[in-house]
Amino acid sequence: MSEGGGAATGALRAIRDASVFLAVVVAFTLARFFQEILAPLIIATFLLLLADALSRILQKRLPVAPRWVRGGIAATVILSTFTAVGFLFAIQAPPFALEIKGLQPRLDRLLTQVMETVGAPPIKLRQILGGVDPGRLVGRAFGAARGLISYGALVIIYFGFLQASRAAFGRKLDGLYKSENQRLGALRVTDRVRDAVERYMKLQTLKATLIAVVAGGLMGILGVRDALFVAFMVFLSAYVPIVGPVIGALFPSLAAFAQFDDPARPITLLVIVGAAAFLIDNVLMPKLASDELNIDPLLVLISIGFWGAIFGMPGVLLSTPLSVTVLAITAEFESTRWIAVLLSRDGNPAHGAQGLGS
């Protein structure tokens, strides 16, 4: 009897785990299919978290102000910043992309000279990129910049609906769960995700600001045009874990190479900005991040491609916060805890969860 009961329990557990796995696969497939709809929603949710963080900061500065006043100020600041960034890219990105697009012949000549110097056969930029036309890549960036205004408007609309539905969400949460423990568990997951995203954003913003200041200051000294816009591109690139600072270090060098015939200044920018990005990302930030996110570094790198394939560029920029969200949710349920164990750095997802509340 006990053996039959154990076999039945094992079979039910296997069916439950298989159902969870299939549900996850279906969910990600649907997310990939509805990418154009869900990606702006992801950004709007992220902006809402930032507005909440700013509202709590204002609570310390303006303790007597009503909650709706603090929330209104925070939402206005976040949306104004988002709108300004969108217009900056819509205006500055197309001419910058056209300028970079004209670099291919000069880069091909430089590569030929370098290869001749070392006694190797000549090679062109298109060969390095595996036959991909660099001009076509830049053209895609041009088209993306053109569509930023409509994309940003959709994000703002989503943000408004999310903000308006927050009051009813608490009541829905109370009615969704039968017991108080289940409701507290859901609130605990929400708090973990919120705190982890806020802490991650503080660290990433500090890192991106330091790298962008180094790049912008050096470009100003060397007289590079559009130094402010290029520094902002460096700032955004630094938000992508691991590979972002490396890619961002290329932008100042390309901008200088498009402006000056002498390769000394582009090379100087590449070496100094690249070294600064490496030191800030790998030496300074680990020391400042005394309470690190408990996520496996290899999976951080894998998550860039994974979330990028599902949500596009928003998924790349928000790959780590999205992975933190998955870790926090899967750690709450016994049937999915193995996913949280794999995602965690030390195999103990509860360790990261405890750190979030501190």
Summary of the structure (lengths in Angstrom):
residues: 358
radius of gyration: 23.9
end to end distance: 48.2
largest distance: 85.0
contacts: 1063
relative contact order: 0.09
helix: 83%
strand: 0%
